[in-house]
Amino acid sequence: MNGDLLSPISRLSVRTADRDEAGAIAVDAFNVSGFELPDTAGDFSAGFDIMRLGRMTVGCLAFSAPVGLTFAGDDLYRVSAALSAPVSWSRDEGEAGVADDRQAAAFNPGEEFTLTAPAAASLTLVFQISADTFRRHLESLLGRPLTQPLELERTLDTGGGPGGSWLRLATLLVQELAHPDSLIPHKVMGKTTEDLLLTGLLMAAGHRYGEELLRPTAPLRPATVKRALDAIHADPSRQLSTADLADISRVSARRLQESFRHYVGMTPQSYLRQVRLDHVHKDLVAGNPWDQSVSEIAQNWGFTHMGRFAAVYKDRFGASPSQTLAVEESQPMAC
């Protein structure tokens, strides 16, 4: 084993004939909730080549016998691709499909599913990323907060085009880990590698933000919009009405509203709320429920109506503020 799987940047390369060890590695690396191996499988061997960068994990899994891997409905996006024999997948809702040399399968947070390698000597690539990290990466590319959830289409075309390019890149990075002098696990390479894989997946996969992400660069935001944005980011907790922001921008409230919709994709107040929500979320994740309450943190960032705040927070992050404060603090950094 090279490195600790709980460290921000680490790699793991293991070959084992121990079924219990193979199951434990699958659980630790990919949060697998079920590992099924037929009793009649006979001689068994498994191979793992895994790279973890912060909250992103990508790895190749090889088994000498049919194996079933069940993934819990957690807060991770996952992509499964077959590198040799086809791998079937299924969900409790009756949905099922196959990942083969032409297509991979993508799964969104909260979706529980099972991968089954029906043939011996199967080789499967699994990629996963935390929902929060993936969303924030897309927001940085778009230059604005998301207004609707990021949901990947189930099928990712890997037979060619952007999907094939992304799969080759992910596979190459994992294969590179076999070299003891590889640069990939080094800290200075970690962020670059993560950005490369996340940006590539967002460009290759189908989702509601794909067209916006791939369109030519939008015109630079005018000074009127920039003045309002600067004021918002300088002090998000400050009570700023649209009229206040219009005064700062030196235009009418109506003109500011129109400019924001065109250059930012939402109203000034919607943007201010998204910025505040991000700050609240960050403080809740880092907070301690014994030291500070949800209402205190929310009020610190300008939210005064707790019922309305809780609703918009859950809509954005998929969990209540109290769940984030009580649970997120205890979660491991990765997976």
TIBABA-776880 format. One record per residue (C-alpha): chain; y, z, x; residue in three letters. Coordinates in steps of 0.5 Angstrom, whole numbers, always signed. Each point is the difference from the previous one (the first is absolute). Example, Ala and Ser with C-alpha at 12.3 -4.5 7.8 and 13.67 -1.06 7.14 Angstrom:
% residues 2
PT chaine     y     z     x residu
PT      A    -9   +16   +25    Ala
PT      A    +7    -2    +2    Ser
This chain:
% residues 335
PT chaine     y     z     x residu
PT      A    +0    +0    +0    Met
PT      A    +7    -2    +3    Asn
PT      A    +5    +5    -3    Gly
PT      A    +1    +4    -6    Asp
PT      A    +0    -3    -7    Leu
PT      A    +5    +5    -2    Leu
PT      A    +5    -2    +5    Ser
PT      A    +6    -5    -2    Pro
PT      A    -3    -6    +5    Ile
PT      A    -8    +1    +1    Ser
PT      A    -6    -5    +1    Arg
PT      A    -7    +2    -2    Leu
PT      A    -6    -4    +3    Ser
PT      A    -7    +2    -2    Val
PT      A    -7    -2    -1    Arg
PT      A    -5    +4    -3    Thr
PT      A    -7    +1    -3    Ala
PT      A    +2    +6    -3    Asp
PT      A    +1    -1    -8    Arg
PT      A    +4    +7    -1    Asp
PT      A    +4    -2    +6    Glu
PT      A    +2    -7    -3    Ala
PT      A    +1    +3    -7    Gly
PT      A    +5    +5    +4    Ala
PT      A    +4    -5    +3    Ile
PT      A    +1    -4    -6    Ala
PT      A    +2    +6    -4    Val
PT      A    +5    +2    +6    Asp
PT      A    +3    -7    +2    Ala
PT      A    +0    -3    -7    Phe
PT      A    +0    +6    -5    Asn
PT      A    -7    -3    -3    Val
PT      A    -2    +5    -6    Ser
PT      A    -7    -3    +0    Gly
PT      A    -5    -3    +6    Phe
PT      A    -7    -3    -3    Glu
PT      A    -5    -2    +4    Leu
PT      A    -7    -2    -3    Pro
PT      A    -6    +5    +2    Asp
PT      A    -4    -6    +2    Thr
PT      A    +5    -3    +5    Ala
PT      A    -4    +1    +5    Gly
PT      A    +3    +0    +7    Asp
PT      A    +7    +1    +0    Phe
PT      A    +6    -1    +4    Ser
PT      A    +8    +0    -1    Ala
PT      A    +6    -3    +4    Gly
PT      A    +7    +2    -1    Phe
PT      A    +6    -3    +3    Asp
PT      A    +6    +4    -3    Ile
PT      A    +8    +0    +2    Met
PT      A    +4    +5    -3    Arg
PT      A    +8    -1    +0    Leu
PT      A    +3    +6    -4    Gly
PT      A    -2    -1    -7    Arg
PT      A    -3    -7    +1    Met
PT      A    -7    -1    +2    Thr
PT      A    -4    -6    +1    Val
PT      A    -7    -1    +3    Gly
PT      A    -6    -4    +0    Cys
PT      A    -7    +3    -3    Leu
PT      A    -7    -2    +2    Ala
PT      A    -6    +2    -3    Phe
PT      A    -7    -2    +1    Ser
PT      A    -2    +1    -7    Ala
PT      A    +3    +0    -7    Pro
PT      A    +5    +5    -1    Val
PT      A    +4    +2    -6    Gly
PT      A    +7    +3    +1    Leu
PT      A    +4    +3    -5    Thr
PT      A    +8    +1    +1    Phe
PT      A    +4    +5    -4    Ala
PT      A    +6    -1    -5    Gly
PT      A    +5    +2    +5    Asp
PT      A    +7    -2    +2    Asp
PT      A    -3    -5    +5    Leu
PT      A    +1    -8    +0    Tyr
PT      A    -7    -3    +2    Arg
PT      A    -2    -7    +2    Val
PT      A    -7    -1    +2    Ser
PT      A    -3    -7    +3    Ala
PT      A    -7    -2    +2    Ala
PT      A    +0    -3    +7    Leu
PT      A    -8    -2    -1    Ser
PT      A    -4    +1    -6    Ala
PT      A    +4    +0    -7    Pro
PT      A    +1    +7    -2    Val
PT      A    +1    +2    -7    Ser
PT      A    +4    +5    -4    Trp
PT      A    +0    +3    -7    Ser
PT      A    +5    +5    -4    Arg
PT      A    -2    +5    -5    Asp
PT      A    +4    -5    -5    Glu
PT      A    -5    -5    +0    Gly
PT      A    +4    -4    +5    Glu
PT      A    -4    -3    +6    Ala
PT      A    +0    -6    +5    Gly
PT      A    -2    -2    +7    Val
PT      A    +4    +0    +7    Ala
PT      A    -2    -6    +4    Asp
PT      A    +2    -5    +5    Asp
PT      A    +5    -3    -5    Arg
PT      A    +3    +7    -3    Gln
PT      A    +1    +7    +1    Ala
PT      A    +1    +5    -5    Ala
PT      A    +7    +5    -1    Ala
PT      A    +0    +6    -3    Phe
PT      A    +6    +4    -3    Asn
PT      A    +1    +8    +1    Pro
PT      A    -4    +3    -6    Gly
PT      A    -5    -5    +0    Glu
PT      A    -7    +3    +1    Glu
PT      A    -5    -5    +3    Phe
PT      A    -7    -1    +3    Thr
PT      A    -2    -5    +6    Leu
PT      A    -7    -2    +0    Thr
PT      A    -2    -4    +6    Ala
PT      A    -7    -4    -2    Pro
PT      A    -2    -2    +6    Ala
PT      A    -2    +3    +7    Ala
PT      A    +4    -1    +6    Ala
PT      A    +7    -1    -5    Ser
PT      A    +6    +1    +3    Leu
PT      A    +6    +2    -4    Thr
PT      A    +8    +1    +2    Leu
PT      A    +3    +5    -4    Val
PT      A    +8    +1    +0    Phe
PT      A    +4    +6    -3    Gln
PT      A    +7    +2    +0    Ile
PT      A    +3    +6    -4    Ser
PT      A    +4    -2    -6    Ala
PT      A    +6    +3    +2    Asp
PT      A    +0    -3    +7    Thr
PT      A    -1    -7    -3    Phe
PT      A    +5    +1    -5    Arg
PT      A    +5    +2    +5    Arg
PT      A    -2    -6    +4    His
PT      A    +1    -5    -5    Leu
PT      A    +7    +3    -2    Glu
PT      A    +2    +0    +7    Ser
PT      A    -1    -8    +0    Leu
PT      A    +3    -1    -7    Leu
PT      A    +6    +4    +2    Gly
PT      A    +0    +4    -6    Arg
PT      A    -4    +5    -4    Pro
PT      A    -6    -2    -5    Leu
PT      A    +2    +0    -7    Thr
PT      A    -8    -1    -2    Gln
PT      A    -6    +2    +3    Pro
PT      A    -4    -4    +5    Leu
PT      A    -6    -3    -2    Glu
PT      A    -4    -4    +4    Leu
PT      A    -4    -6    -3    Glu
PT      A    -8    +1    +0    Arg
PT      A    -2    -6    +4    Thr
PT      A    +3    -2    +7    Leu
PT      A    -1    -7    +2    Asp
PT      A    -3    +1    +7    Thr
PT      A    -3    -7    +1    Gly
PT      A    +7    -3    +3    Gly
PT      A    +7    +1    -1    Gly
PT      A    +4    +7    +1    Pro
PT      A    -6    +4    -2    Gly
PT      A    -5    -3    +5    Gly
PT      A    +6    +1    +5    Ser
PT      A    +0    +7    -2    Trp
PT      A    -7    +1    +0    Leu
PT      A    -1    -3    +7    Arg
PT      A    +6    +5    +3    Leu
PT      A    -4    +6    -3    Ala
PT      A    -6    -2    +3    Thr
PT      A    +3    -2    +7    Leu
PT      A    +3    +7    +0    Leu
PT      A    -6    +4    -2    Val
PT      A    -4    -4    +5    Gln
PT      A    +5    +1    +6    Glu
PT      A    -2    +8    -1    Leu
PT      A    -6    -2    +4    Ala
PT      A    +4    -1    +6    His
PT      A    +1    +7    +4    Pro
PT      A    +7    -3    +2    Asp
PT      A    +2    -2    -6    Ser
PT      A    +8    +1    -2    Leu
PT      A    -1    +1    -7    Ile
PT      A    -1    +7    +0    Pro
PT      A    +6    +2    +4    His
PT      A    +6    +3    -4    Lys
PT      A    +5    -5    +2    Val
PT      A    -5    -6    -3    Met
PT      A    -2    +4    -7    Gly
PT      A    +7    -1    -4    Lys
PT      A    +0    -8    +2    Thr
PT      A    -8    +0    -2    Thr
PT      A    +1    +3    -6    Glu
PT      A    +6    -4    -2    Asp
PT      A    -4    -6    +2    Leu
PT      A    -6    +1    -5    Leu
PT      A    +4    +3    -6    Leu
PT      A    +5    -6    +0    Thr
PT      A    -5    -5    +1    Gly
PT      A    -4    +3    -6    Leu
PT      A    +6    +0    -4    Leu
PT      A    +1    -7    +1    Met
PT      A    -7    -2    -1    Ala
PT      A    -2    +4    -6    Ala
PT      A    +2    -1    -7    Gly
PT      A    +5    +4    -3    His
PT      A    +7    +0    -5    Arg
PT      A    +4    +1    +7    Tyr
PT      A    -3    -6    +3    Gly
PT      A    +5    -5    -2    Glu
PT      A    +6    +4    +2    Glu
PT      A    -3    +2    +7    Leu
PT      A    -2    -7    +2    Leu
PT      A    +7    -4    -3    Arg
PT      A    +5    -1    +5    Pro
PT      A    +5    +5    +3    Thr
PT      A    +5    +2    -6    Ala
PT      A    +7    -1    +2    Pro
PT      A    +3    +6    +3    Leu
PT      A    +3    +6    -5    Arg
PT      A    +7    -1    -1    Pro
PT      A    +5    +6    +3    Ala
PT      A    +1    +2    -7    Thr
PT      A    -8    +2    -1    Val
PT      A    +0    +2    +7    Lys
PT      A    +5    +6    -1    Arg
PT      A    -3    +2    -6    Ala
PT      A    -7    +0    +4    Leu
PT      A    +3    +4    +6    Asp
PT      A    +3    +5    -5    Ala
PT      A    -6    +1    -3    Ile
PT      A    -4    +1    +6    His
PT      A    +5    +5    +3    Ala
PT      A    -1    +5    -5    Asp
PT      A    -5    -2    -5    Pro
PT      A    +1    +7    -3    Ser
PT      A    +7    -1    -2    Arg
PT      A    +1    -1    -7    Gln
PT      A    +2    -8    +0    Leu
PT      A    +2    -3    -7    Ser
PT      A    +0    -8    +0    Thr
PT      A    +8    +1    -1    Ala
PT      A    +0    +4    +6    Asp
PT      A    -4    -5    +4    Leu
PT      A    +4    -6    -3    Ala
PT      A    +6    +4    +3    Asp
PT      A    -3    +1    +7    Ile
PT      A    -2    -8    +0    Ser
PT      A    +7    -2    -3    Arg
PT      A    -2    -4    -5    Val
PT      A    -1    +1    -8    Ser
PT      A    -6    +4    -2    Ala
PT      A    -3    -7    -4    Arg
PT      A    +1    -4    +7    Arg
PT      A    -4    +6    +3    Leu
PT      A    -6    +0    -5    Gln
PT      A    +0    -8    +1    Glu
PT      A    +0    +0    +7    Ser
PT      A    -5    +6    +1    Phe
PT      A    -5    -4    -5    Arg
PT      A    +1    -7    +4    His
PT      A    -1    +3    +7    Tyr
PT      A    -4    +7    -1    Val
PT      A    -4    -2    -6    Gly
PT      A    +2    +6    -4    Met
PT      A    +6    +4    -2    Thr
PT      A    +4    +5    +4    Pro
PT      A    -2    +6    -4    Gln
PT      A    -8    -3    +1    Ser
PT      A    +1    +0    +7    Tyr
PT      A    +3    +6    +1    Leu
PT      A    -5    +3    -4    Arg
PT      A    -6    -3    +4    Gln
PT      A    +4    +3    +7    Val
PT      A    +0    +7    -3    Arg
PT      A    -7    -1    -2    Leu
PT      A    -2    -2    +7    Asp
PT      A    +3    +6    +3    His
PT      A    -3    +5    -5    Val
PT      A    -7    -3    +1    His
PT      A    +1    +1    +8    Lys
PT      A    +2    +7    -1    Asp
PT      A    -6    +2    -5    Leu
PT      A    -5    -3    +4    Val
PT      A    +3    +4    +6    Ala
PT      A    +1    +6    -4    Gly
PT      A    -3    +7    -1    Asn
PT      A    -1    +2    -8    Pro
PT      A    +1    +7    +2    Trp
PT      A    +7    -1    +4    Asp
PT      A    +3    -5    -5    Gln
PT      A    -1    -3    -7    Ser
PT      A    +0    -7    -3    Val
PT      A    +7    +2    -4    Ser
PT      A    +3    +2    +6    Glu
PT      A    -2    -6    +4    Ile
PT      A    +2    -5    -5    Ala
PT      A    +7    +4    -2    Gln
PT      A    +1    -1    +8    Asn
PT      A    +0    -7    -1    Trp
PT      A    +4    -1    -6    Gly
PT      A    -5    +1    -6    Phe
PT      A    +2    +4    -5    Thr
PT      A    -4    -2    -6    His
PT      A    -7    +3    +2    Met
PT      A    -4    -4    -6    Gly
PT      A    +3    -6    +1    Arg
PT      A    -1    +1    +8    Phe
PT      A    -7    +1    -1    Ala
PT      A    -1    -6    -4    Ala
PT      A    +3    -5    +5    Val
PT      A    -3    +4    +6    Tyr
PT      A    -7    -1    -3    Lys
PT      A    +1    -7    -2    Asp
PT      A    +2    -2    +7    Arg
PT      A    -5    +4    +4    Phe
PT      A    -6    +1    -4    Gly
PT      A    +0    +7    +0    Ala
PT      A    +4    +6    -3    Ser
PT      A    +5    +3    +5    Pro
PT      A    -4    +7    -1    Ser
PT      A    -6    -4    +2    Gln
PT      A    +3    -3    +6    Thr
PT      A    +3    +7    +3    Leu
PT      A    -6    +4    -1    Ala
PT      A    -5    -6    +2    Val
PT      A    +3    -4    +5    Glu
PT      A    +1    +5    +5    Glu
PT      A    -7    +2    +1    Ser
PT      A    -2    -8    +1    Gln
PT      A    -2    -2    +7    Pro
PT      A    +5    -5    +3    Met
PT      A    -5    -6    -1    Ala
PT      A    -5    -2    -5    Cys
